[in-house]
Amino acid sequence: MDHRSHIDVQQFIDSHPFSRFQKTILLLCFLVVLVDGFDTASIGFIAPAIRDEWHLSSAALAPLFGAGLFGLMSGALLFGPLADKVGRKPVLVLSVLFFGLASAASMFSPNLLTLIALRFLTGVGLGGAMPSAITLTSEYCPQPRRARLVTLMFCGFTVGSALGGLVSVQLLPHVGWRGVLLVGGAMPLLLALGLKVLLAESLRFLVLSDRKPAAVQAIVARIAGAGAGMPDFIVGEAKIKSPVRELFRGRLAAGTLLIWASFFMSLLIVYLLSSWLPILLNSTGISLSRASLVTAMFQVGGTVGAILLGRLMDRFGATRTLSLSYLAGAAFIGLCSVSTGQFAALMLAVFGIGFCISGGQVGANAMAAAFYPTGNRATGVSWSNAVGRCGSVLGSLSGGWLLAMHLPIAHILLLLTFPSLIAALAIAVLGRVKAHIVAQGTPEAVATLGTPAN
């Protein structure tokens, strides 16, 4: 007679200490996001060398950056549903391998057109890797600590961006831009091998899809100990035939549109400030060195904000914390608009914007992963990121348009309060939607959302 207990997968994870096995998954996903950040930063540092070698104008390099962003969108749209069909691990390994090969191949580019095409393919791989890493991390985290662990993992992007800048500056004089691309390709290729050997598939995905019972038993032993019995797992969710269609079914449809709105508005602000803030500040008479220092505070604030907001999300709820964060972000943007002549106040304001907006965007990834059920979680996270990338493209372009209109910097900054307020409102309404779903008492709500505060 089978005396195994019936237990939800999330309850099983929550009832055991965060194991070395789960920490390994967190570290591997951290490294995936790190190589993403490295690639994103390094291309900006090698762009002048590419321009000089091929005797191009700076404007001619714009498609090079745009190709990477469009590749990210395409990869997110393609690989998210695939991860919900075949599993998180194979898609993550494939994505990392794909962008590693594309980056390494870029070093052999004979002309700009070829390099643009390969940057697009690199972006496709990156677009599939990051959402899969977020999803897998989320599904192995205890619910009471999920937000802080996911945001901690995502800080790998900041670390990778810093390394991308440092390594590029050091290597460029010795190996040229082609050598930097080779390094940027070799790291993910080595990482893909490590992922293949060390990474495990999501336990929730395996149970929901009724796959590989031996793999499920092995994961149970690594979380609960070698002598642990095999529980009779349930996930409290129905299998999903079309992950994309499910994004727009019932109350999930309203949540999807609200998450998309927050991602779009948030990344619009992040990319506009990251791309144009030094130039905007320099136009007011601030030296480029001081403008760069102020802009660096945006990145520092984003990193600190990601870590602290994750903790606050676990304690007070994701939607409540993030809606207040974006509201405070609008206030800091307003402070920034009137502080251009006061260096200390400007540093504080930009740090606050980074903390609330950039840090909030990292938290929003954890929020999206917690919102969707297992069957379309990877699709939900990846498609949200794809919509966010549309905002990043608009943000990157709109800085130039606003400067061409000769608007004062204070007016340009004040315009950014509107997307911040829209993001705050969208997330606040999302909290109400989540509360209604949980109140319905459906298995999906219990398995995915837990409580309205989450």
N, C-alpha and C positions, 0 to 999 in steps of 0.2 A: 504493500500500500504506500502511495506517495504522500509523505508528510511535509513536503516542501511548503513554505509559506508563500502566499501571494504578496508581492511587493512591487511598488512602482519603481522604475529605474532611478528616478530622481530621489526618491526616499532612500534607496539603497546608497546612493552617492552621499546624500546628506548625513546618513547615520554612521559614516566612517571618517576617520581623520584623513586629511588631504595627503595622499600617499606619495611616495617617491615616484611611482608610475605616473601619477597625474602631474607632478611637478615636471617630469621629463616631457610630457606633452606640452605643458605650458612653455617650457624652454624652447622646444623645437618650433612652436608657432611664433614665439618671440623672434627666433632667428629668421623665420620666413619674412616677417614684417620688417626686420632689420635689413635684409638684402633688398627689399622693396625701397626702403628709405635711402639706402646707399645709391641705388640706380637713379632715383628721382633727383638726388642732390648732385651726383657726379656729372650728369649730362649738362647741367648749368655751368659747371666749372670748366668743362672741356670745350664748350661751344665757341669761345673766342679762338682757340687753337684750330678748330675745324674751319672757322671763317677765314683765318689767315692762310691756312694751307691751300684752300680752294679759291681764295681771293673773292670772297662773297661779301655782300653787305650784311649788316646786322639784321635788317628786315627779312633777308632771304632765309634766315634761320627760324623764323616764326613757324613754318610748317613742321619743322623738326620737333618742336615742343608740342604743337597741336596733335601731331601723329601719335605721340605717346599717350595723350589724354583720350583721344578717340579709341586707341587700342584698349585702354583701361575700361572704357564704357563697353566696348564690344566683348571683352573677356568676361566682365561681370555678367552681362546678359546671357552669354553662352554657357559659362561653366557653373553658374549657380544652379539652374535646373538639372544639369548633369550630376552635380554632387548630391542632389536629392534623389536621383535615380540609381546611381551606381555606388555611391558612398563618398564620404569626405576624404578619406585617405588617398584613393587612387586619383581623384581630381587634384588634390593638393600636390601630390608627387608629380603628376603630369604638368601642372601649371608651372611649378618651379623649374622642372626640366626644360619646358618649352621656352620660358623667358631666359634661362641660362644659355641655351643654344642660340637663341636669337641675338642676345647681347654679345656673345662671343663671335658670332658670324658678322656682327656689325663692324668689327675691326678690319674686315677685308673690303669694306665698301669702297668702290672706285669713284663714286660721285654722290652728290647730295640726294638725288632721287632714290638711289638704292638704300642709303642710310635712313631716309625717311620711311621707306617700306619696312625696313628691319626694326626701326623704332616702334612702328605700329604693332608689329608682331611681338616685340618685347612687352609692349603695353597689354596686349591680349593675355599673355601669360601672367603678368602682374595683376591684371583685373580678375583673374580666376583664383589667384593664390590668397590674396588678403581676406576676402569674404569667407573662404573655406577655413582659413586659420581662425578667424573670429568664431565661426560656427562650431568648430571642433573644440576649441577652448571652452566655449560657453557650455557645451554638452558634457564636459567632464568636471565642471566647477560645482561645488556645493551651492545651493541657492542662496543661503545667507551671505556668501562671500563672492557671488558671481560677478557683480559689477566691478568690484575692486580688482579682481584677478584678471578679468578681460581687459580693463583699462591698463593694468600693469603690463600685460602682454603687449598691448598696442604701443606702449612707450618704446618698443623696439624700433618703431619707425623714426622717432626722434634721434635715437642712438645711431641708427643707420645713416640718417641724414648728416649728422655731425661727422661720422666716419667717412662718408662720401666726400665731404668737403676737404677734410684733412688729408685723406689718402690721395685725392686728385691733385691737390696742391703739391704734395711731396713727390708724386710719381710723374706728373706731367713733364717736368724738365728733363727727365731721364728716359722715359719710354714713350712719350707722346700720347696723344688722345687715343690712339689705337690700343696702346698698352693698358690704359685705364679701362677701356671697354672689355679687354680680355680679362682683367681682374674682376670686373663686374659680372662677367659671364662665368668665370671659374667658381666663384663662391656659391651661386645657386646650383651649379652642377654637382659640386661636392655635397651640398646640403640635400639635394634630391636623393643622393645615395644614402645619406644618414636617415632621411625620412622613410625611405623604403625599408630599412632595417629596423629602426627604432620606433617608428610611429605606429599607433594602434588605431583601428577604426573606431568610430563612435559607438559606445555601448547602446545608446538609445536607438541609433540607426539599425544596428544588428538585430536588436530585439523586435523593433517595429517591422522590419523586413523579413523576419524569420530566417536569418542567414547564419551560417557557420556557428553551430552550437559549441563546437570545440573552442572557437575564438572567444565566445561569450564566457565560457568556463575559465579560460586563461585570464581574461580581464578581471573576472570576479576574484580569482586567487591573488592577483597583483594588487587589488584594492583592499580586499578584506583579509588577506593572508592565505597561505597555502592550504590550511586545513578547513577553509570555509566551505560550507555546503552550497549547492547550486540552488538559488531561489527560483521560484516560479514567477518570472518577471512579467509585469504588465507595463504598458506605457499610457494607457487611458486615451489613446488616440486611434482614429481610423486611418487605414492606409490611404494615401492620396495618389490618384491617377495622374493628375496634371498639376504639378507644383505652381505653375504660372497662373492657371485659372483660379486656384485656391486663394491667391492674393486678393482677388476681387469678389470672394464669396461671403455673403452675410456681413456681419460687423467687421470682419477682417478687411473688407474693402475700404471702409472709412479709416481704419487704422493705417492701412497701406498708404493712402493718399496723404494722411497727416504726417506720417514718417517721411514720405518723399518730400513734402513741403519743407520740413525742418532740415533735412539733408541738403536740399537745393540752396536754401537761404544761408545756411551755416557755411557751406563750402564756397559760396559766392564771396562772403566776407573774408574767409581765410585766404583764398587765392588772390583776391584784389589787394589785400594788405601785404601779403607775402611778396607779391610781384612789384607793387608800386609804392609802398610806403617810403622806402629810401628816396625815391625820386620826388614824391610829394613833399617830404620834409625838406629836401635840398632846395626845392623851389621857393621855400620861405626864408632861405638864407642860412639854414643849418648846414654845417659842413658835412661832407659825405661820411667822414669817420664817425661823427656823432650820430648821423642818421642811421648808419649801420648798427651802432650800439643800441639805439632805441629799437630798431627792428629786431635785434637779437632778443630783446626783452619779450617780444611777442612769442618767440619760440620757447623761451624759458617759462613764461606764464602758461603756455599750452601744456608743457610737460608736468609742471606742478599741479595745474588744474586737473589734468587727466587722473592723476593719482588721488588727489583729495576728493574730487567729485565722485570718483568710484566708491570711496568709503561712504560718502554722504548718500549716494544712491542706495547702497545696501541698508543704510540705517533709516532713511526717511522716504524712500521710494524714488524710482527713476524719474517718473514724469514730474513729480513735484520738485525734485532737485534741479532737473534740467530746465524746466520752464522758468524757475527763479534765476538760474544761471544766465540764460539768454536775456532775461529782463535786466539783470545787472550789467550784462555786456553792452546793452543799449546805453545804459547810463555812463559806462566807461568810454564808449565812443563819443558821447556828448562831451565828456570831460576832455577827451583828447582834442576835440575840435576847438576848444577855447584855451588850450595849453601850449600851443605851438611856440610861444615865446618864453615859456618857463620849463627849462630842461628837466628839473626834478619831477614836476607834475606830469610832464609828458611821458617820462619813463614809467611812472606809476600807472598812468592811464593805459599805456600800451601793454604793460604787464597784465593789467586787469582785463583788457580785451582778449589777450591770449588765454588767460586763465578761464574766462567765462565762455568764450566762443570756440577757440581751438580745443581747449580741454573739454568743453561741452560736446563737441563733435565726436571725440573719442568715446565719451560716455554714451552718445547716441547709438554708436555701433553695438554696445552692450545692450542697450534698451531694445534695439531692433531684434537682436538675437533672442532676447527673452520674450518678445511679443509673439513670434510665430511658432506653430507646432513643429515637431520633428520632421514631418513629411515635406514641408516646404520652407524650413528655416534657412537653409543655404540660399534658396532662391530669394527669399525675403530680404536677407542681408545684402546679397550681391546686387539685386535690382535697385535697392535703396542707394547703394554706392554708385550705381550707374547713373541714376537720376542726379545724385549729388555731383557727379563729374560734369554734368551739364551746367550746374551752377558754377563749378570751378572754371569751366571754359568761359562762361559769361563774365565771371569776376576778373579773369586774366585779361579779357578784351576790353571790359568797360572802363578800366583805369585809363587806358589810352584815349578812349572816346571822351571821357570826362575832362582830361587834360586838354584835349583838342578844343573843347568848348570854353577853355580859359576860365573855368569856375574856380573860385577861391578854395583853398584846401579845407577851410572850415565847412563850406557848403558840401564838398565832396564827402567829408567824414560824416556830416549830419545825415546825408542820404542813406548811409549804412545803418542808421538806427532803425530804419523801416524793415529790412530783412531780419534784423535781430528780433524785433518785436513780433514779426510774423512767425518766426521760429518758436518764440516763447508761447504764443497763442496756440499754435498747432500742437505743441507738446502738452499744453494744459488740457486742450480738448481731447487729446489722445488718452490722457488719464481718465477722463469720464467714459470714453469708449471702453477702456479696459475694465473699469468698474462694472459696466453693464454686462460685459462678457462673463466676468467672474460671477456676477449675481445670477446669471442664467444657470449656473451650476453644471455646465456641460463638461464632459470628460476632457475635452480640449482645453477648456479654461483652467481646470484644476491642474492638468499636466504642464501647461505652458505658463500661465500668468501667476498662479499661486494666490496672491492677494491683490486687491486693488492698488495698494501702495507700491507694489513692485512694478 
